[in-house]
């Protein structure tokens, strides 16, 4: 009559009303809606906010850091030229 593939149970509540579809885990419509609407934990939210704030801070300070790096390289090049002239 029924094969094992025809009768499926929800993996969470063991209901026989499983949503038909090509899913890896067979769950009913109510359990699928509950899983989709699960809130984001506070730790994850704080982590995301921290990463976003650090990214904005780095983007804000990037021009200053690039300018400092180019000035440093100019100073190194100038001192190398001065040392070369002094030695010759």
N, CA, C and O atoms as a Maestro MAE file, in Angstrom:
{
 s_m_m2io_version
 :::
 2.0.0
}

f_m_ct {
 s_m_title
 :::
 protein
 m_atom[352] {
  # First column is atom index #
  i_m_mmod_type
  r_m_x_coord
  r_m_y_coord
  r_m_z_coord
  i_m_residue_number
  s_m_chain_name
  s_m_pdb_residue_name
  s_m_pdb_atom_name
  i_m_atomic_number
  :::
  1 25 0.817 -1.191 0.000 1 A "UNK " " N  " 7
  2 3 0.000 0.000 0.000 1 A "UNK " " CA " 6
  3 2 0.866 1.261 0.000 1 A "UNK " " C  " 6
  4 15 1.023 1.901 -1.040 1 A "UNK " " O  " 8
  5 25 1.422 1.620 1.143 2 A "UNK " " N  " 7
  6 3 2.260 2.800 1.266 2 A "UNK " " CA " 6
  7 2 3.714 2.380 1.398 2 A "UNK " " C  " 6
  8 15 4.050 1.464 2.148 2 A "UNK " " O  " 8
  9 25 4.547 3.053 0.672 3 A "UNK " " N  " 7
  10 3 5.979 2.807 0.845 3 A "UNK " " CA " 6
  11 2 6.514 3.779 1.884 3 A "UNK " " C  " 6
  12 15 5.807 4.689 2.318 3 A "UNK " " O  " 8
  13 25 7.758 3.583 2.277 4 A "UNK " " N  " 7
  14 3 8.363 4.467 3.265 4 A "UNK " " CA " 6
  15 2 8.486 5.897 2.754 4 A "UNK " " C  " 6
  16 15 8.496 6.840 3.546 4 A "UNK " " O  " 8
  17 25 8.578 6.063 1.449 5 A "UNK " " N  " 7
  18 3 8.717 7.403 0.889 5 A "UNK " " CA " 6
  19 2 7.386 8.142 0.844 5 A "UNK " " C  " 6
  20 15 7.366 9.373 0.871 5 A "UNK " " O  " 8
  21 25 6.267 7.409 0.775 6 A "UNK " " N  " 7
  22 3 4.966 8.059 0.716 6 A "UNK " " CA " 6
  23 2 4.539 8.604 2.082 6 A "UNK " " C  " 6
  24 15 3.949 9.681 2.152 6 A "UNK " " O  " 8
  25 25 4.824 7.890 3.149 7 A "UNK " " N  " 7
  26 3 4.429 8.318 4.486 7 A "UNK " " CA " 6
  27 2 5.655 8.912 5.158 7 A "UNK " " C  " 6
  28 15 6.612 8.213 5.493 7 A "UNK " " O  " 8
  29 25 5.596 10.216 5.343 8 A "UNK " " N  " 7
  30 3 6.704 10.903 6.000 8 A "UNK " " CA " 6
  31 2 6.182 11.585 7.245 8 A "UNK " " C  " 6
  32 15 5.024 11.999 7.309 8 A "UNK " " O  " 8
  33 25 7.049 11.696 8.228 9 A "UNK " " N  " 7
  34 3 6.701 12.384 9.460 9 A "UNK " " CA " 6
  35 2 7.567 13.628 9.610 9 A "UNK " " C  " 6
  36 15 8.679 13.704 9.087 9 A "UNK " " O  " 8
  37 25 7.037 14.584 10.326 10 A "UNK " " N  " 7
  38 3 7.801 15.781 10.646 10 A "UNK " " CA " 6
  39 2 8.926 15.390 11.604 10 A "UNK " " C  " 6
  40 15 8.693 14.664 12.570 10 A "UNK " " O  " 8
  41 25 10.117 15.859 11.345 11 A "UNK " " N  " 7
  42 3 11.257 15.527 12.205 11 A "UNK " " CA " 6
  43 2 11.180 16.209 13.560 11 A "UNK " " C  " 6
  44 15 11.888 15.810 14.484 11 A "UNK " " O  " 8
  45 25 10.345 17.223 13.703 12 A "UNK " " N  " 7
  46 3 10.267 17.967 14.961 12 A "UNK " " CA " 6
  47 2 9.091 17.498 15.813 12 A "UNK " " C  " 6
  48 15 9.269 17.136 16.976 12 A "UNK " " O  " 8
  49 25 7.887 17.506 15.234 13 A "UNK " " N  " 7
  50 3 6.695 17.190 16.031 13 A "UNK " " CA " 6
  51 2 6.083 15.825 15.693 13 A "UNK " " C  " 6
  52 15 5.072 15.449 16.285 13 A "UNK " " O  " 8
  53 25 6.660 15.096 14.777 14 A "UNK " " N  " 7
  54 3 6.203 13.778 14.330 14 A "UNK " " CA " 6
  55 2 4.782 13.791 13.772 14 A "UNK " " C  " 6
  56 15 4.077 12.784 13.833 14 A "UNK " " O  " 8
  57 25 4.370 14.918 13.238 15 A "UNK " " N  " 7
  58 3 3.081 15.016 12.568 15 A "UNK " " CA " 6
  59 2 3.204 14.393 11.186 15 A "UNK " " C  " 6
  60 15 4.277 14.405 10.584 15 A "UNK " " O  " 8
  61 25 2.095 13.846 10.686 16 A "UNK " " N  " 7
  62 3 2.126 13.231 9.364 16 A "UNK " " CA " 6
  63 2 1.834 14.230 8.249 16 A "UNK " " C  " 6
  64 15 1.872 13.864 7.075 16 A "UNK " " O  " 8
  65 25 1.551 15.456 8.585 17 A "UNK " " N  " 7
  66 3 1.224 16.468 7.591 17 A "UNK " " CA " 6
  67 2 2.495 17.206 7.179 17 A "UNK " " C  " 6
  68 15 2.739 18.339 7.592 17 A "UNK " " O  " 8
  69 25 3.273 16.552 6.380 18 A "UNK " " N  " 7
  70 3 4.554 17.110 5.962 18 A "UNK " " CA " 6
  71 2 4.354 17.920 4.701 18 A "UNK " " C  " 6
  72 15 3.639 17.508 3.788 18 A "UNK " " O  " 8
  73 25 4.990 19.075 4.658 19 A "UNK " " N  " 7
  74 3 4.931 19.948 3.493 19 A "UNK " " CA " 6
  75 2 5.657 19.283 2.328 19 A "UNK " " C  " 6
  76 15 6.824 18.909 2.449 19 A "UNK " " O  " 8
  77 25 4.970 19.139 1.210 20 A "UNK " " N  " 7
  78 3 5.598 18.534 0.039 20 A "UNK " " CA " 6
  79 2 6.558 19.520 -0.596 20 A "UNK " " C  " 6
  80 15 6.234 20.692 -0.784 20 A "UNK " " O  " 8
  81 25 7.704 19.044 -0.914 21 A "UNK " " N  " 7
  82 3 8.703 19.887 -1.539 21 A "UNK " " CA " 6
  83 2 10.044 19.182 -1.520 21 A "UNK " " C  " 6
  84 15 10.195 18.128 -0.902 21 A "UNK " " O  " 8
  85 25 10.997 19.758 -2.189 22 A "UNK " " N  " 7
  86 3 12.325 19.170 -2.286 22 A "UNK " " CA " 6
  87 2 13.215 19.759 -1.190 22 A "UNK " " C  " 6
  88 15 14.064 20.610 -1.455 22 A "UNK " " O  " 8
  89 25 13.006 19.291 0.043 23 A "UNK " " N  " 7
  90 3 13.755 19.775 1.191 23 A "UNK " " CA " 6
  91 2 14.589 18.644 1.769 23 A "UNK " " C  " 6
  92 15 14.232 17.473 1.642 23 A "UNK " " O  " 8
  93 25 15.697 18.995 2.402 24 A "UNK " " N  " 7
  94 3 16.556 17.995 3.031 24 A "UNK " " CA " 6
  95 2 15.919 17.412 4.281 24 A "UNK " " C  " 6
  96 15 16.067 16.224 4.565 24 A "UNK " " O  " 8
  97 25 15.215 18.245 5.022 25 A "UNK " " N  " 7
  98 3 14.581 17.814 6.268 25 A "UNK " " CA " 6
  99 2 13.077 17.892 6.075 25 A "UNK " " C  " 6
  100 15 12.553 18.914 5.631 25 A "UNK " " O  " 8
  101 25 12.393 16.824 6.404 26 A "UNK " " N  " 7
  102 3 10.942 16.839 6.238 26 A "UNK " " CA " 6
  103 2 10.302 17.374 7.515 26 A "UNK " " C  " 6
  104 15 10.395 16.760 8.578 26 A "UNK " " O  " 8
  105 25 9.652 18.529 7.391 27 A "UNK " " N  " 7
  106 3 8.941 19.155 8.505 27 A "UNK " " CA " 6
  107 2 7.568 19.615 8.025 27 A "UNK " " C  " 6
  108 15 7.347 19.850 6.837 27 A "UNK " " O  " 8
  109 25 6.660 19.735 8.982 28 A "UNK " " N  " 7
  110 3 5.315 20.187 8.633 28 A "UNK " " CA " 6
  111 2 5.323 21.703 8.426 28 A "UNK " " C  " 6
  112 15 6.319 22.373 8.698 28 A "UNK " " O  " 8
  113 25 4.212 22.223 7.948 29 A "UNK " " N  " 7
  114 3 4.116 23.647 7.631 29 A "UNK " " CA " 6
  115 2 4.274 24.501 8.894 29 A "UNK " " C  " 6
  116 15 4.951 25.528 8.865 29 A "UNK " " O  " 8
  117 25 3.655 24.081 9.999 30 A "UNK " " N  " 7
  118 3 3.749 24.868 11.245 30 A "UNK " " CA " 6
  119 2 5.183 24.919 11.765 30 A "UNK " " C  " 6
  120 15 5.652 25.982 12.173 30 A "UNK " " O  " 8
  121 25 5.878 23.797 11.754 31 A "UNK " " N  " 7
  122 3 7.262 23.780 12.240 31 A "UNK " " CA " 6
  123 2 8.174 24.561 11.304 31 A "UNK " " C  " 6
  124 15 9.099 25.226 11.769 31 A "UNK " " O  " 8
  125 25 7.935 24.498 9.996 32 A "UNK " " N  " 7
  126 3 8.744 25.246 9.044 32 A "UNK " " CA " 6
  127 2 8.560 26.754 9.256 32 A "UNK " " C  " 6
  128 15 9.531 27.508 9.209 32 A "UNK " " O  " 8
  129 25 7.314 27.197 9.490 33 A "UNK " " N  " 7
  130 3 7.065 28.616 9.766 33 A "UNK " " CA " 6
  131 2 7.742 29.054 11.069 33 A "UNK " " C  " 6
  132 15 8.297 30.150 11.140 33 A "UNK " " O  " 8
  133 25 7.699 28.197 12.104 34 A "UNK " " N  " 7
  134 3 8.346 28.524 13.365 34 A "UNK " " CA " 6
  135 2 9.860 28.646 13.192 34 A "UNK " " C  " 6
  136 15 10.477 29.533 13.782 34 A "UNK " " O  " 8
  137 25 10.464 27.768 12.392 35 A "UNK " " N  " 7
  138 3 11.900 27.829 12.159 35 A "UNK " " CA " 6
  139 2 12.287 29.047 11.327 35 A "UNK " " C  " 6
  140 15 13.336 29.646 11.561 35 A "UNK " " O  " 8
  141 25 11.457 29.418 10.364 36 A "UNK " " N  " 7
  142 3 11.758 30.577 9.529 36 A "UNK " " CA " 6
  143 2 11.653 31.882 10.290 36 A "UNK " " C  " 6
  144 15 12.385 32.828 9.999 36 A "UNK " " O  " 8
  145 25 10.768 31.949 11.245 37 A "UNK " " N  " 7
  146 3 10.539 33.191 11.994 37 A "UNK " " CA " 6
  147 2 11.305 33.235 13.304 37 A "UNK " " C  " 6
  148 15 10.979 34.032 14.183 37 A "UNK " " O  " 8
  149 25 12.306 32.400 13.447 38 A "UNK " " N  " 7
  150 3 13.093 32.373 14.681 38 A "UNK " " CA " 6
  151 2 13.919 33.654 14.781 38 A "UNK " " C  " 6
  152 15 14.581 34.037 13.816 38 A "UNK " " O  " 8
  153 25 13.890 34.321 15.939 39 A "UNK " " N  " 7
  154 3 14.619 35.587 16.064 39 A "UNK " " CA " 6
  155 2 16.137 35.363 16.135 39 A "UNK " " C  " 6
  156 15 16.607 34.284 16.495 39 A "UNK " " O  " 8
  157 25 16.873 36.396 15.789 40 A "UNK " " N  " 7
  158 3 18.327 36.362 15.866 40 A "UNK " " CA " 6
  159 2 18.726 36.572 17.324 40 A "UNK " " C  " 6
  160 15 18.182 37.442 18.003 40 A "UNK " " O  " 8
  161 25 19.666 35.782 17.793 41 A "UNK " " N  " 7
  162 3 20.058 35.885 19.201 41 A "UNK " " CA " 6
  163 2 20.767 37.210 19.479 41 A "UNK " " C  " 6
  164 15 21.265 37.863 18.562 41 A "UNK " " O  " 8
  165 25 20.805 37.587 20.724 42 A "UNK " " N  " 7
  166 3 21.402 38.857 21.131 42 A "UNK " " CA " 6
  167 2 22.905 38.867 20.861 42 A "UNK " " C  " 6
  168 15 23.454 39.895 20.463 42 A "UNK " " O  " 8
  169 25 23.579 37.729 21.074 43 A "UNK " " N  " 7
  170 3 25.021 37.653 20.842 43 A "UNK " " CA " 6
  171 2 25.348 37.904 19.368 43 A "UNK " " C  " 6
  172 15 26.295 38.622 19.051 43 A "UNK " " O  " 8
  173 25 24.565 37.313 18.481 44 A "UNK " " N  " 7
  174 3 24.799 37.496 17.049 44 A "UNK " " CA " 6
  175 2 24.547 38.939 16.657 44 A "UNK " " C  " 6
  176 15 25.301 39.506 15.867 44 A "UNK " " O  " 8
  177 25 23.499 39.541 17.198 45 A "UNK " " N  " 7
  178 3 23.184 40.938 16.901 45 A "UNK " " CA " 6
  179 2 24.309 41.860 17.365 45 A "UNK " " C  " 6
  180 15 24.703 42.767 16.632 45 A "UNK " " O  " 8
  181 25 24.825 41.642 18.564 46 A "UNK " " N  " 7
  182 3 25.916 42.474 19.088 46 A "UNK " " CA " 6
  183 2 27.172 42.283 18.239 46 A "UNK " " C  " 6
  184 15 27.878 43.252 17.962 46 A "UNK " " O  " 8
  185 25 27.457 41.059 17.828 47 A "UNK " " N  " 7
  186 3 28.620 40.780 16.989 47 A "UNK " " CA " 6
  187 2 28.511 41.504 15.649 47 A "UNK " " C  " 6
  188 15 29.483 42.102 15.187 47 A "UNK " " O  " 8
  189 25 27.346 41.455 15.030 48 A "UNK " " N  " 7
  190 3 27.142 42.112 13.734 48 A "UNK " " CA " 6
  191 2 27.283 43.628 13.878 48 A "UNK " " C  " 6
  192 15 27.923 44.272 13.046 48 A "UNK " " O  " 8
  193 25 26.696 44.196 14.915 49 A "UNK " " N  " 7
  194 3 26.797 45.639 15.134 49 A "UNK " " CA " 6
  195 2 28.251 46.045 15.357 49 A "UNK " " C  " 6
  196 15 28.689 47.080 14.854 49 A "UNK " " O  " 8
  197 25 29.006 45.235 16.111 50 A "UNK " " N  " 7
  198 3 30.417 45.520 16.353 50 A "UNK " " CA " 6
  199 2 31.211 45.501 15.058 50 A "UNK " " C  " 6
  200 15 32.026 46.393 14.822 50 A "UNK " " O  " 8
  201 25 30.990 44.504 14.221 51 A "UNK " " N  " 7
  202 3 31.702 44.396 12.950 51 A "UNK " " CA " 6
  203 2 31.371 45.581 12.045 51 A "UNK " " C  " 6
  204 15 32.264 46.130 11.400 51 A "UNK " " O  " 8
  205 25 30.107 45.980 11.989 52 A "UNK " " N  " 7
  206 3 29.702 47.115 11.156 52 A "UNK " " CA " 6
  207 2 30.344 48.406 11.664 52 A "UNK " " C  " 6
  208 15 30.830 49.210 10.869 52 A "UNK " " O  " 8
  209 25 30.348 48.608 12.985 53 A "UNK " " N  " 7
  210 3 30.957 49.826 13.546 53 A "UNK " " CA " 6
  211 2 32.454 49.865 13.272 53 A "UNK " " C  " 6
  212 15 32.986 50.914 12.912 53 A "UNK " " O  " 8
  213 25 33.142 48.735 13.438 54 A "UNK " " N  " 7
  214 3 34.575 48.692 13.149 54 A "UNK " " CA " 6
  215 2 34.856 48.941 11.678 54 A "UNK " " C  " 6
  216 15 35.847 49.587 11.336 54 A "UNK " " O  " 8
  217 25 34.000 48.440 10.811 55 A "UNK " " N  " 7
  218 3 34.179 48.673 9.373 55 A "UNK " " CA " 6
  219 2 34.040 50.154 9.043 55 A "UNK " " C  " 6
  220 15 34.838 50.696 8.278 55 A "UNK " " O  " 8
  221 25 33.030 50.814 9.614 56 A "UNK " " N  " 7
  222 3 32.868 52.246 9.372 56 A "UNK " " CA " 6
  223 2 34.039 53.038 9.936 56 A "UNK " " C  " 6
  224 15 34.493 53.997 9.312 56 A "UNK " " O  " 8
  225 25 34.533 52.648 11.109 57 A "UNK " " N  " 7
  226 3 35.682 53.326 11.693 57 A "UNK " " CA " 6
  227 2 36.912 53.180 10.803 57 A "UNK " " C  " 6
  228 15 37.656 54.142 10.610 57 A "UNK " " O  " 8
  229 25 37.125 52.005 10.271 58 A "UNK " " N  " 7
  230 3 38.267 51.789 9.383 58 A "UNK " " CA " 6
  231 2 38.127 52.572 8.082 58 A "UNK " " C  " 6
  232 15 39.108 53.117 7.577 58 A "UNK " " O  " 8
  233 25 36.918 52.631 7.539 59 A "UNK " " N  " 7
  234 3 36.718 53.410 6.316 59 A "UNK " " CA " 6
  235 2 36.923 54.900 6.578 59 A "UNK " " C  " 6
  236 15 37.410 55.619 5.706 59 A "UNK " " O  " 8
  237 25 36.560 55.364 7.758 60 A "UNK " " N  " 7
  238 3 36.728 56.767 8.116 60 A "UNK " " CA " 6
  239 2 38.210 57.113 8.250 60 A "UNK " " C  " 6
  240 15 38.636 58.196 7.849 60 A "UNK " " O  " 8
  241 25 38.997 56.188 8.815 61 A "UNK " " N  " 7
  242 3 40.410 56.459 9.063 61 A "UNK " " CA " 6
  243 2 41.314 56.050 7.905 61 A "UNK " " C  " 6
  244 15 42.517 56.308 7.951 61 A "UNK " " O  " 8
  245 25 40.768 55.422 6.874 62 A "UNK " " N  " 7
  246 3 41.592 54.945 5.756 62 A "UNK " " CA " 6
  247 2 42.366 56.064 5.062 62 A "UNK " " C  " 6
  248 15 43.564 55.889 4.843 62 A "UNK " " O  " 8
  249 25 41.768 57.202 4.701 63 A "UNK " " N  " 7
  250 3 42.545 58.249 4.033 63 A "UNK " " CA " 6
  251 2 43.713 58.753 4.884 63 A "UNK " " C  " 6
  252 15 44.798 59.012 4.364 63 A "UNK " " O  " 8
  253 25 43.490 58.888 6.177 64 A "UNK " " N  " 7
  254 3 44.548 59.337 7.076 64 A "UNK " " CA " 6
  255 2 45.694 58.318 7.129 64 A "UNK " " C  " 6
  256 15 46.867 58.693 7.133 64 A "UNK " " O  " 8
  257 25 45.349 57.044 7.168 65 A "UNK " " N  " 7
  258 3 46.373 56.000 7.213 65 A "UNK " " CA " 6
  259 2 47.153 55.939 5.908 65 A "UNK " " C  " 6
  260 15 48.369 55.747 5.922 65 A "UNK " " O  " 8
  261 25 46.466 56.101 4.782 66 A "UNK " " N  " 7
  262 3 47.161 56.100 3.488 66 A "UNK " " CA " 6
  263 2 48.108 57.288 3.374 66 A "UNK " " C  " 6
  264 15 49.223 57.151 2.870 66 A "UNK " " O  " 8
  265 25 47.666 58.452 3.840 67 A "UNK " " N  " 7
  266 3 48.512 59.631 3.790 67 A "UNK " " CA " 6
  267 2 49.746 59.450 4.667 67 A "UNK " " C  " 6
  268 15 50.852 59.816 4.268 67 A "UNK " " O  " 8
  269 25 49.563 58.891 5.848 68 A "UNK " " N  " 7
  270 3 50.697 58.654 6.741 68 A "UNK " " CA " 6
  271 2 51.672 57.661 6.116 68 A "UNK " " C  " 6
  272 15 52.887 57.826 6.230 68 A "UNK " " O  " 8
  273 25 51.149 56.637 5.461 69 A "UNK " " N  " 7
  274 3 52.012 55.654 4.816 69 A "UNK " " CA " 6
  275 2 52.814 56.250 3.674 69 A "UNK " " C  " 6
  276 15 54.000 55.955 3.525 69 A "UNK " " O  " 8
  277 25 52.175 57.086 2.868 70 A "UNK " " N  " 7
  278 3 52.903 57.699 1.747 70 A "UNK " " CA " 6
  279 2 53.947 58.691 2.257 70 A "UNK " " C  " 6
  280 15 55.041 58.771 1.697 70 A "UNK " " O  " 8
  281 25 53.630 59.442 3.303 71 A "UNK " " N  " 7
  282 3 54.610 60.363 3.877 71 A "UNK " " CA " 6
  283 2 55.798 59.608 4.466 71 A "UNK " " C  " 6
  284 15 56.940 60.053 4.354 71 A "UNK " " O  " 8
  285 25 55.527 58.473 5.089 72 A "UNK " " N  " 7
  286 3 56.603 57.660 5.643 72 A "UNK " " CA " 6
  287 2 57.522 57.153 4.526 72 A "UNK " " C  " 6
  288 15 58.746 57.203 4.651 72 A "UNK " " O  " 8
  289 25 56.923 56.667 3.437 73 A "UNK " " N  " 7
  290 3 57.733 56.179 2.316 73 A "UNK " " CA " 6
  291 2 58.544 57.312 1.677 73 A "UNK " " C  " 6
  292 15 59.690 57.105 1.279 73 A "UNK " " O  " 8
  293 25 57.958 58.492 1.579 74 A "UNK " " N  " 7
  294 3 58.706 59.643 1.058 74 A "UNK " " CA " 6
  295 2 59.900 59.959 1.945 74 A "UNK " " C  " 6
  296 15 60.985 60.263 1.450 74 A "UNK " " O  " 8
  297 25 59.699 59.887 3.247 75 A "UNK " " N  " 7
  298 3 60.795 60.137 4.179 75 A "UNK " " CA " 6
  299 2 61.900 59.106 4.042 75 A "UNK " " C  " 6
  300 15 63.082 59.451 4.061 75 A "UNK " " O  " 8
  301 25 61.525 57.848 3.904 76 A "UNK " " N  " 7
  302 3 62.520 56.789 3.718 76 A "UNK " " CA " 6
  303 2 63.283 57.013 2.418 76 A "UNK " " C  " 6
  304 15 64.510 56.912 2.392 76 A "UNK " " O  " 8
  305 25 62.567 57.316 1.347 77 A "UNK " " N  " 7
  306 3 63.231 57.558 0.056 77 A "UNK " " CA " 6
  307 2 64.146 58.775 0.134 77 A "UNK " " C  " 6
  308 15 65.249 58.758 -0.412 77 A "UNK " " O  " 8
  309 25 63.702 59.815 0.799 78 A "UNK " " N  " 7
  310 3 64.523 61.027 0.936 78 A "UNK " " CA " 6
  311 2 65.797 60.736 1.733 78 A "UNK " " C  " 6
  312 15 66.877 61.208 1.379 78 A "UNK " " O  " 8
  313 25 65.664 59.960 2.803 79 A "UNK " " N  " 7
  314 3 66.852 59.647 3.601 79 A "UNK " " CA " 6
  315 2 67.803 58.740 2.831 79 A "UNK " " C  " 6
  316 15 69.020 58.857 2.978 79 A "UNK " " O  " 8
  317 25 67.262 57.829 2.006 80 A "UNK " " N  " 7
  318 3 68.130 56.971 1.202 80 A "UNK " " CA " 6
  319 2 68.883 57.776 0.161 80 A "UNK " " C  " 6
  320 15 70.057 57.512 -0.100 80 A "UNK " " O  " 8
  321 25 68.222 58.753 -0.434 81 A "UNK " " N  " 7
  322 3 68.871 59.608 -1.419 81 A "UNK " " CA " 6
  323 2 69.956 60.445 -0.750 81 A "UNK " " C  " 6
  324 15 71.047 60.607 -1.296 81 A "UNK " " O  " 8
  325 25 69.654 60.975 0.438 82 A "UNK " " N  " 7
  326 3 70.621 61.790 1.175 82 A "UNK " " CA " 6
  327 2 71.830 60.958 1.576 82 A "UNK " " C  " 6
  328 15 72.967 61.423 1.490 82 A "UNK " " O  " 8
  329 25 71.584 59.719 2.017 83 A "UNK " " N  " 7
  330 3 72.694 58.833 2.408 83 A "UNK " " CA " 6
  331 2 73.539 58.479 1.200 83 A "UNK " " C  " 6
  332 15 74.763 58.395 1.296 83 A "UNK " " O  " 8
  333 25 72.894 58.271 0.067 84 A "UNK " " N  " 7
  334 3 73.633 57.923 -1.158 84 A "UNK " " CA " 6
  335 2 74.516 59.091 -1.617 84 A "UNK " " C  " 6
  336 15 75.652 58.886 -2.045 84 A "UNK " " O  " 8
  337 25 73.986 60.318 -1.523 85 A "UNK " " N  " 7
  338 3 74.756 61.493 -1.915 85 A "UNK " " CA " 6
  339 2 75.922 61.725 -0.951 85 A "UNK " " C  " 6
  340 15 77.003 62.155 -1.352 85 A "UNK " " O  " 8
  341 25 75.678 61.433 0.319 86 A "UNK " " N  " 7
  342 3 76.700 61.633 1.334 86 A "UNK " " CA " 6
  343 2 77.863 60.654 1.137 86 A "UNK " " C  " 6
  344 15 79.022 61.003 1.361 86 A "UNK " " O  " 8
  345 25 77.538 59.424 0.714 87 A "UNK " " N  " 7
  346 3 78.564 58.397 0.546 87 A "UNK " " CA " 6
  347 2 79.370 58.598 -0.741 87 A "UNK " " C  " 6
  348 15 80.516 58.155 -0.811 87 A "UNK " " O  " 8
  349 25 78.824 59.230 -1.723 88 A "UNK " " N  " 7
  350 3 79.548 59.357 -2.999 88 A "UNK " " CA " 6
  351 2 80.345 60.615 -3.103 88 A "UNK " " C  " 6
  352 15 81.000 60.848 -4.119 88 A "UNK " " O  " 8
  :::
 }
 m_bond[351] {
  # First column is bond index #
  i_m_from
  i_m_to
  i_m_order
  :::
  1 1 2 1
  2 2 3 1
  3 3 4 2
  4 3 5 1
  5 5 6 1
  6 6 7 1
  7 7 8 2
  8 7 9 1
  9 9 10 1
  10 10 11 1
  11 11 12 2
  12 11 13 1
  13 13 14 1
  14 14 15 1
  15 15 16 2
  16 15 17 1
  17 17 18 1
  18 18 19 1
  19 19 20 2
  20 19 21 1
  21 21 22 1
  22 22 23 1
  23 23 24 2
  24 23 25 1
  25 25 26 1
  26 26 27 1
  27 27 28 2
  28 27 29 1
  29 29 30 1
  30 30 31 1
  31 31 32 2
  32 31 33 1
  33 33 34 1
  34 34 35 1
  35 35 36 2
  36 35 37 1
  37 37 38 1
  38 38 39 1
  39 39 40 2
  40 39 41 1
  41 41 42 1
  42 42 43 1
  43 43 44 2
  44 43 45 1
  45 45 46 1
  46 46 47 1
  47 47 48 2
  48 47 49 1
  49 49 50 1
  50 50 51 1
  51 51 52 2
  52 51 53 1
  53 53 54 1
  54 54 55 1
  55 55 56 2
  56 55 57 1
  57 57 58 1
  58 58 59 1
  59 59 60 2
  60 59 61 1
  61 61 62 1
  62 62 63 1
  63 63 64 2
  64 63 65 1
  65 65 66 1
  66 66 67 1
  67 67 68 2
  68 67 69 1
  69 69 70 1
  70 70 71 1
  71 71 72 2
  72 71 73 1
  73 73 74 1
  74 74 75 1
  75 75 76 2
  76 75 77 1
  77 77 78 1
  78 78 79 1
  79 79 80 2
  80 79 81 1
  81 81 82 1
  82 82 83 1
  83 83 84 2
  84 83 85 1
  85 85 86 1
  86 86 87 1
  87 87 88 2
  88 87 89 1
  89 89 90 1
  90 90 91 1
  91 91 92 2
  92 91 93 1
  93 93 94 1
  94 94 95 1
  95 95 96 2
  96 95 97 1
  97 97 98 1
  98 98 99 1
  99 99 100 2
  100 99 101 1
  101 101 102 1
  102 102 103 1
  103 103 104 2
  104 103 105 1
  105 105 106 1
  106 106 107 1
  107 107 108 2
  108 107 109 1
  109 109 110 1
  110 110 111 1
  111 111 112 2
  112 111 113 1
  113 113 114 1
  114 114 115 1
  115 115 116 2
  116 115 117 1
  117 117 118 1
  118 118 119 1
  119 119 120 2
  120 119 121 1
  121 121 122 1
  122 122 123 1
  123 123 124 2
  124 123 125 1
  125 125 126 1
  126 126 127 1
  127 127 128 2
  128 127 129 1
  129 129 130 1
  130 130 131 1
  131 131 132 2
  132 131 133 1
  133 133 134 1
  134 134 135 1
  135 135 136 2
  136 135 137 1
  137 137 138 1
  138 138 139 1
  139 139 140 2
  140 139 141 1
  141 141 142 1
  142 142 143 1
  143 143 144 2
  144 143 145 1
  145 145 146 1
  146 146 147 1
  147 147 148 2
  148 147 149 1
  149 149 150 1
  150 150 151 1
  151 151 152 2
  152 151 153 1
  153 153 154 1
  154 154 155 1
  155 155 156 2
  156 155 157 1
  157 157 158 1
  158 158 159 1
  159 159 160 2
  160 159 161 1
  161 161 162 1
  162 162 163 1
  163 163 164 2
  164 163 165 1
  165 165 166 1
  166 166 167 1
  167 167 168 2
  168 167 169 1
  169 169 170 1
  170 170 171 1
  171 171 172 2
  172 171 173 1
  173 173 174 1
  174 174 175 1
  175 175 176 2
  176 175 177 1
  177 177 178 1
  178 178 179 1
  179 179 180 2
  180 179 181 1
  181 181 182 1
  182 182 183 1
  183 183 184 2
  184 183 185 1
  185 185 186 1
  186 186 187 1
  187 187 188 2
  188 187 189 1
  189 189 190 1
  190 190 191 1
  191 191 192 2
  192 191 193 1
  193 193 194 1
  194 194 195 1
  195 195 196 2
  196 195 197 1
  197 197 198 1
  198 198 199 1
  199 199 200 2
  200 199 201 1
  201 201 202 1
  202 202 203 1
  203 203 204 2
  204 203 205 1
  205 205 206 1
  206 206 207 1
  207 207 208 2
  208 207 209 1
  209 209 210 1
  210 210 211 1
  211 211 212 2
  212 211 213 1
  213 213 214 1
  214 214 215 1
  215 215 216 2
  216 215 217 1
  217 217 218 1
  218 218 219 1
  219 219 220 2
  220 219 221 1
  221 221 222 1
  222 222 223 1
  223 223 224 2
  224 223 225 1
  225 225 226 1
  226 226 227 1
  227 227 228 2
  228 227 229 1
  229 229 230 1
  230 230 231 1
  231 231 232 2
  232 231 233 1
  233 233 234 1
  234 234 235 1
  235 235 236 2
  236 235 237 1
  237 237 238 1
  238 238 239 1
  239 239 240 2
  240 239 241 1
  241 241 242 1
  242 242 243 1
  243 243 244 2
  244 243 245 1
  245 245 246 1
  246 246 247 1
  247 247 248 2
  248 247 249 1
  249 249 250 1
  250 250 251 1
  251 251 252 2
  252 251 253 1
  253 253 254 1
  254 254 255 1
  255 255 256 2
  256 255 257 1
  257 257 258 1
  258 258 259 1
  259 259 260 2
  260 259 261 1
  261 261 262 1
  262 262 263 1
  263 263 264 2
  264 263 265 1
  265 265 266 1
  266 266 267 1
  267 267 268 2
  268 267 269 1
  269 269 270 1
  270 270 271 1
  271 271 272 2
  272 271 273 1
  273 273 274 1
  274 274 275 1
  275 275 276 2
  276 275 277 1
  277 277 278 1
  278 278 279 1
  279 279 280 2
  280 279 281 1
  281 281 282 1
  282 282 283 1
  283 283 284 2
  284 283 285 1
  285 285 286 1
  286 286 287 1
  287 287 288 2
  288 287 289 1
  289 289 290 1
  290 290 291 1
  291 291 292 2
  292 291 293 1
  293 293 294 1
  294 294 295 1
  295 295 296 2
  296 295 297 1
  297 297 298 1
  298 298 299 1
  299 299 300 2
  300 299 301 1
  301 301 302 1
  302 302 303 1
  303 303 304 2
  304 303 305 1
  305 305 306 1
  306 306 307 1
  307 307 308 2
  308 307 309 1
  309 309 310 1
  310 310 311 1
  311 311 312 2
  312 311 313 1
  313 313 314 1
  314 314 315 1
  315 315 316 2
  316 315 317 1
  317 317 318 1
  318 318 319 1
  319 319 320 2
  320 319 321 1
  321 321 322 1
  322 322 323 1
  323 323 324 2
  324 323 325 1
  325 325 326 1
  326 326 327 1
  327 327 328 2
  328 327 329 1
  329 329 330 1
  330 330 331 1
  331 331 332 2
  332 331 333 1
  333 333 334 1
  334 334 335 1
  335 335 336 2
  336 335 337 1
  337 337 338 1
  338 338 339 1
  339 339 340 2
  340 339 341 1
  341 341 342 1
  342 342 343 1
  343 343 344 2
  344 343 345 1
  345 345 346 1
  346 346 347 1
  347 347 348 2
  348 347 349 1
  349 349 350 1
  350 350 351 1
  351 351 352 2
  :::
 }
}
